Amino acid sequence: MWVLDQPYIPRADRLSAGTPLMLLTVLAAGAAAAVVAIELGALPARALRIVGVTAGHGALLASALAWAGVSAPSQALTVALLGLASTAAGLAPFGAVAYLLPALCVIRLAARGQLTSLSLGTPVSPRGVFAGILVGAGLSSHLLISASRTLGMQVRVDHVPEVLAAIAYDVGANVLAAECFFRGALFNRAQRRWSFATAATVATAAYVLRYVVDPLLPKSAGLVVGAVFYLALLGAANCWLLWWSESLVPGLVSALLFFAAYRTLGSE
């Protein structure tokens, strides 16, 4: 009778349930082997960036897709497209257009309704997109002014192909993988278990850590502190945008605007 009187509470799966451990192991092993080959001179040094993009962003994007229930072949295809794009971008700046391939792959999955648990492919209101634009533009403006006054950095677009290549990288790898995993996957799962504040803190802390350990980020104290500050604001704001709009699109828009502004910064 006690069992009948008690309400049924479904057991919550682990936060990391569904993580593609086999694929992540293959990526880690491949990255380690490539690093050894580069150290021994068997691969050129420029291969390190290709390996980093494929393994790093591939791991984040594949995990997000796996948590959404996407099939293993589709996960592997997305990682392969990231590797192809990073290779093409390393050959010539215009090769970065290949970063549209992983983005188109994600769009296709979303259009087929396979990414609803990541809040992609669901309806998004114009005001949600506008809110994303406001957040991205606001943080971008503050970044440009602050960098100019405190670090002596100015907006420079002398090398337009390189700037466009960096933005293409953000579209198909950097922003895409980060928003899909840290907001669409991690924050979405966390907020079903904990309060908004706790979930946003966990997702944002993981998001900031991802960039702090990135070897491509300049390691001067001022730049690291600035990066932590702005990425924490962007991460928290994008968590709120997803919670408020129930769509990942506004966060993608705000992050793309922010990183587009960052790509234009250069020393005087």
N, C-alpha and C positions, 0 to 999 in steps of 0.2 A: 504493500500500500504506500510505503514511503516513496518508492520509485514513481508511482503514478501521481503522487502529489507534487513532485518536484518539476519545475519547468525545464524543458529541454534546451540546453545551451550547446550549440555546435562547437566542436573543438576547432580552434583557430590553427591553421597551418603555420609552420615556421615562416618567419619573414623572408627567408632565403629559399623557400620551397620552389622547385622548378628551375633552379639555376643550372645552366648547361655545363656541368662539371667536365664532361669529356671534351667539349669544344674549347673550354677555357684552358684545360690541361695541354691540349694540342697547341694553342696559341702561345702559352707560356714556354713550352718546350721549343717551339719554333723560334721564338724571340731570343731565348737563351742561346740556341745553336747559332743564330745569325750574329749575335754579339760576339761570340767566340770567334766566328769566322772573320768578322771585321777586325778584331784584335790581332788575328794571325795574318791579316792581309789578304785573305782569300776573297773578301768582298770589299768593295769601295766604301769609304766612310759615309758617303751620302746614302747608303742603304740603311743606315741607322734610323733616319727619319721615316723611311718606308715601313720598316719593321715596327717602329713606335706607333705610327698611325694605325697600321693593320691590327696589331695586337692590343694596343690600348683602347682605341675607339671601338674596335671590333668586339672586344670583351664587353664593353658597356652596352653597345647596341644589341649584340646577340643575347645578353642577359635580359634586357628589357623585352625583346621579342619572345624569348622563352617564357618569361613570367606572364606574357600575354597569351600564351598557348600556341604560338606560331610553330610550325613544324621545323624539325632540325634541318632539312634541306634548305628551307628559306633562310634560316639563320646563317648557315654556311655560305649561301649565295650572297647575302648582304656583306659578310666579312670579306669574301672574295672580291666583291665590287669595290670595297674600301681599299684593298690591296692594289687593285688595278688602277684606281684613281690616284692613289699616292705615288705609284710608279710613274704614271703618265705626267703628273705634276712635277716630278723630279727631273723629267727629261726636258721639259720646256714650260714656261709660265702658262701658255695657253692650254697645256695639257690638263690644267686644273679643272677645265670644264667637265672632265670625267667625274668630278665629285657630284655632279647631278645624278649619276647612276644610282648610288645608294639612296639618295633622297627620293628619286622616282620609285625605287623599290619599296620604300616605306609608304609612300603615297598610295601605291597600288594595293598594298596590304590593308591600309586604312580604308580605301574605297570599297574593299571587299568585306569590310566589317570585322576584320581580324584583330584590330587594335583598340577596340572600345574600352578595354580595361586600362589602356594607357591614356584614355581620354582623347584619342585620335579617331577621326571618322564619325564623330558625334557632332550634332549641330552646334554651331558657334554663332553667337549674335554679333552684329556689327559693333555694338557698344563694347563687347569683350575685346574685339580686335583693336578698337580705338583705345581702350584702356591699356592694352599691350604697347601700342605706339607711344602713349603718354609716358609710361614707365620707362621704356627704352630711350625715348628722346630726353627725358628728364635726367636719367643717370648719365647718358652720353654727354649732355651739355655740361653737367657738373664735372665729369671726368676731364673733358677738354680744357675747361677753365682751371681746374685744380692742377692738372699736369703742367699747364703753361706757367702758372704762378709759382709753383713749388719745386718743380723739377726742370724747368727751362725747356720743356718739350713743346713743339708747335705742330699744328696740322700741316702735313706735307703730303702731297700727291705727285711728287716728281716722277716716281716710278709707277705709273698707272697699272701696267700689266701685273706687277708684283702685288699691288694692293688688291686688284680684282681676283688674283689667284688666291690670296689669303681669305677673301670674303667667300670665294667658292669653297674653300676648305671648311670654313665655318658652316656653310649651308649643308654640305654633305657629310661632314664628319664631326667637327668640334661641337657646334651647337646642337646638331641633330642627335648625336649620341648622348650628350650630357642631359638635355631636356627629356629625352625618352626614358633614360634610366633614372636620373635623380629626382625628377618630378613625376613623369608618367608612371614609372614602376615603383621606385622606393617610397616617395611621398604618398602616392595613392594607397599603397599597402599599409604604410605606417599609420595613416590617418584613420584607417578602419579599426586599428587596435588601440590607438592612443588619442589624446587631444590634438587639436590643430597645432598648438604651440610646440608640443613635444615632437610631433611628426615633422614639422617645418624645421625644427632645430636639428634633428637627426639628418634629414635630407640635405640641409644647407651646409652642415659641418662636413658631411661626406663630399659634397660638391666643392667646397673650398679646398679640402685636403687634396682632391684630385689635381687641382691646379698648382698647389704649393709644391707637390712632389714632381711636377712636370719639369723635365730637364730643359725644355725650351723656354721656360720662364726666366727672365733675368733675375739673378740672385742678390742684387744690391738690396740693402735693408729698406731703403725708401720705397723701392718698387714692390718689394714683397708685402710690406705693410699696406701700401695702396691697393695692391691686388686683393689682399684679404678683405679689406674694407669694402671695396666695390663689388667683389664677387659675393660677399655675404649679403649685401643689400639686394643684389640682383637675384640671388637664390631665394631669399625670403620673400621678395616681391613676386617672383614667379610661382612660388608655392601658393601665395594668396590669390594670384590670378587664376590658377587652376581650380582652387577651392571655390572661388566666387563664380567663375564662368563655366565650370565643369568641362573645360576644354583645354588641351595642351597648346592650342594654336596661339593664344595671346602671349604665353610665355616664350614660345618660339620667336614670335615677332619682336618682343622686347629684347631678348638675348641677341638676335641678329643685328638689331639696331645698335646695341651697346658694343658688340665686337666690331661692327663696321666702323664705328667711331674710333675704337682703340687701334684699328689697323692703319689709321691715317696719322697716328702720332709718330714723331721722329725728333731727333735732337737737332738743335739749331746748327 
